[in-house]
Amino acid sequence: GKIKQYSYQESCRHQALSLYFDDEMSPCEKLCDNCSSPDEQRKNITEPVKMIISTIKRVNENFGKIYIIDILTGSNSQKILQNNHQKLSVYGIGKIFSKAQWKIIIDRCLELNILELGDFKTLKLTNFSWEILQGAEDIDIRESHLKIKSNVKKPNTKKSSYGEVFESLRALRLEIA
């Protein structure tokens, strides 16, 4: 949770650490990686952020990150069906992103105080949320943060050679026995 958010955040890391310990400091400006190289390729995520805000509003700010993502990606989970949230206008409109990417976008919203965590980790809207819905500001993210590494394992080419060794050892064992 917190460590992953810290790793994806784009503001000053020194400032973030001080805030974590209820202290305030100004950005370091050149000592952390975010301050020393802030100009990576950026991607505008204003529309996905508006989708998130809309979804949270339509469920009365009563649910957490995973549930909001499930609505956006069109999940048929039992909880969504029980709450009739499959009938919401925002249901399934976020299939352009994976669940992992949606988590990163929501974490970015939390970092920028577009959203805040309420009781039981429910997502709550802030005044800044309404400004974004009205088009007052664009939101962006480092493009590299939205590139999710695949967990697909490459086929092991050594396996076939292990199979050959295994068969020769098996034959040798039979010969000895």
N, C-alpha and C positions, 0 to 999 in steps of 0.2 A: 503494500500500500504506500506508505509514506516514502520509503526509499525509492520506489519506482517513480513516484511523482517528482521527487527531488531530481532523479536522473534525467527526466524529460523536461523539466522546467527550463524556461528560457531567460528568466530574470537573473540578477546577480545571486550567485550561490552563497556568498558571504552574508548578504542581506537575508536570504531565506533561512540560513542557519540561525541568525540572530533572532529572527521572528519566531522560530520554533521554540527558542528559550525565552520568549516574551520580552525581547530586547529590540531596540530599533537602531539601525545604522543606515547610512547612505550607501548606495552601490559602490563597490570597490573601483569600478571603471576600467581596470586593466589587470587585475590579479587572478580572476577566475576565468575559466574557458568561455563562459557566456559573455562576459564583458570584453574579453580580448578578441573574440572572433564572432561578433553578433550578425555579420552580414552574409549568412549562408543563404542558399536558395529558399525563398519563402513561398508558401501556398496560402491563398486566401480561403479561409474556412468560414466566412460570414454566413453563407447559406446553411451549411450543416449546423452551425451554432444556433441559428434561428429555428431549425428543426427541433433541436434539443429543447430550447426554451419553450416552443409551442407544445411539445409533448409534455413537459413538466407542468405547464399551465393546465393542460387538458386533464391531467390526472390529479389536479389540485395539490401539487407539491407533496404527495403522500408516498412516493416511492424512491428507491435508490437507483444507483447507476446501472446495475445489470438489468433491472426491470425496464428502465427507460430504453436501454439499448435493444432489449427484446421487442419492444413495441416498434421501434424504428426499423428493425431488420425483419419484422413480420413473423416473429416466432409464434408457434401454435402451442405455447406452454399452457398447462392447465390453469395457472394463476391468471394469465391474460384472458383466457376464455371465460373463467368464472367471473371476472370483473367486466366482461363485455368490452374490453379495450381493443379487440380486433375490429370493432366498429368505428373506432376513432379515425378521423381524416388523416392523421399522421401515421397510422399503422402501415408499416411496410415501405414507407417512403425513403428509408435510409439504406437500402440494399446496395448502394454504391460503395459503401465502406464495410469492412469486416468488423466483427465485434471488437477485436483488438484495437483497430483504428478508432472506433467510437470511444473506447475507454481513454485513449490518448487525447482525443478532442475534448472529452468531458474534463479530463485532468487539466487541460489547458484553460478551460473555462473556470475551473476552481482556482487556478493560479492567478488569473486575471480578475478574480472576484466578480465574474459574471454570474457564477453560481456559488452557493455556500452549502455546507453540510448542516442539516438539521438533526433533530433527535433521530436515533436509530439509523443514521447515515442516509436519511432522505435528502434529495436534492431540492434546494430552495432557490428561488429567484431573488435577485437583488435589484436595486434601482438601475444599475448598469445594464441588466438584462433588458429592461424596457427601452433603454436608449438604443440598444443594438437592434431590437425589433423595429424601431422607428427609423432605422438606417442612419443613425448619428455617427456610427464608427464601424470601420471594417476590422475584422479579426484575422490574423494570420498565424502561421505556425511554420517552423522549420520543416521543409519538405522531407528531410531525412527522417524525421520523427514518424512520419506516416508510412514509411517503407518498413513493412513487417518482414522479418527474416523467417523464412520457411523452416519448419521442423522436419521436412521430408528428408529421410535418410537416403544417402546415395547407396546404390547396391554395392555390396562388398565383393570385390573381385577375388579376394583371397579365399573366400568361402569354398569355391570350387577346388582350389588347390588343397585346402584342408580336407575336403571330402576324399580326394585321391590318397592323401597320406593316411586318413582313417581306414580306407579300404585296404591299403597295403599292410597296415598294422593288424587289421582284423585277419587277413590272410596269413600273416606271420604267426599270429596267436593260434590259429587253427592248425597250422603246420607243426608248431611246437607241442600242442596238446595231443 
